Amino acid sequence: MNPSGRTEPRTPDVRATAAEILDRVERSGAWASRLLETHEQRFADRRDRALLHETVLGVLRGQRLLDAALQRASHRPLSELDGLVRATLRVGAYALISLDRVPDHAAVSTAVESVRRRKPRAAGFVNGVLRRLARTESEPPVRPRERTVEAWALWTSHPDWWVERVVERSGWDAAIALLEANNRPARTTLCPNGGRISAERLAATLAESGCRARPGRVVPDSLRVLGGSPGDALSRGLCWVQDEASQLVSWLVAAETGQTVLDVCAAPGGKTMHLANRVGTAGRVIAVDRHRGRMKRLARNVERCGLGQVRPLIADMTAPPPLGTRFERILVDAPCSGTGTLRRHPEIRWRLTPEAIKLISLRQERLLERAAGLLAEGGRLVYSVCSMEPEEGERVIASFLDRNPVFSAVDPSGELPEPARRFVGADGYLRTDPGRDGLDGFFAAVLGRTRAS
């Protein structure tokens, strides 16, 4: 109580906030990244914001391993617990097992006090489970020696079915590299807004604000953040966050100054803005997406970056498109399972099913079919997904080409930066892999229309 007699507002608790976010992610299907953007504003100290991000994403990445440890310490099935209680236990377990800098007693007491404020009757249960966990799980888990799906799925916290399919298509060495890469935080990569600033000047501007960055691995002008925050440069529209693999997709479009490009499923706009830089102020990017909320975000991003050549259009491209012209360049960045982005969105692994992949691929085929009908003769269409599943990549393309003989696959190597040409396989398709390349996982194909249909 302060001298005026008023109660001081409670300082927000990082781990309590993390548990709230995790509960919403599991209960309502919300995205952790969006919730983190909102909730981190409660914390003035950047160290608290960093701990919030580390805790939420760390729990999601290690959820299966954490749950196994918690279940051994609990007399009640975790699946029967209240969602917030379960999330609080996971946050406490993460602090005990993965955060060496947090003493065990502090991890337990913080979790107990957190749940006491919201679920007071569960405080004793949480206290008992975490104390037992602290006694019995004092040593970190050991990396498996045997190469079995069950062992590696548990160790890396992935579903068995997904680990099995990764091993089948890639072999054990590549599978292990991918599974472990999915549990390492991904670097933030920036794409400079070329209409306002060069990569060299952006790097200097970042350094002036205490943000260290160095050139990307394969994309000229991209910058990888090594430390500090690029927040000031982002808010001024000098750059945006975009992984190098995503930037390569825009390179494949081969947009030229003054051209009009159709960007299908454009929101939230990273590739849209990259394309806008390519076509310049004399060109146009027609950015189409069916989600009104996501398009509002695209519009804000475009406005912040001063890219007036972008024309947003809300429409569902699986229906006959409301466009009366053909385009020389089209990008179909199709909605997908997102299995190439598990480093950034680890909750995907707990939501996705094999059945869902099949349904997603059907929508992708419809989107590609509609968009291809708008491609001019001699034009260039790029189909891309941030997925590593064959059903969403090469099989979509194979099915499309079987039905549409006036189209053919085009070797994209010539349009790529030289260091990125190694990502193009013998079949002419671009594939990136977090385990092999340190980039998000993408598939992309370039299609050309050889004659009118």
Secondary structure, DSSP 8 states (H G I E B T S, - for coil): --TTS--------HHHHHHHHHHHHHHH---HHHHHHHHGGG--SHHHHHHHHHHHHHHHHTHHHHHHHHHHH-SS-GGGS-HHHHHHHHHHHHHHHH-TTS-HHHHHHHHHHHHHHH-GGGHHHHHHHHHHHHHH--S-----SS--HHHHHHHHT--HHHHHHHHHHH-HHHHHHHHHHTTS----EEEE-TTT--HHHHHHHHHHTT-EEEE-SSSTT-EEEEES--HHHHHTTSEEE--HHHHHHHHHH---TT-EEEEET-TT-HHHHHHHHHH-TTSEEEEEES-HHHHHHHHHHHHHTT-TTEEEEE--TTS--S--S-EEEEEEE-----GGGTTT-TTHHHH--HHHHHHHHHHHHHHHHHHHTTEEEEEEEEEEES---GGGTHHHHHHHHHH-TTEEEE--GGGS-GGGGGGB-TTS-EE--HHHHSS---EEEEEEE-S--
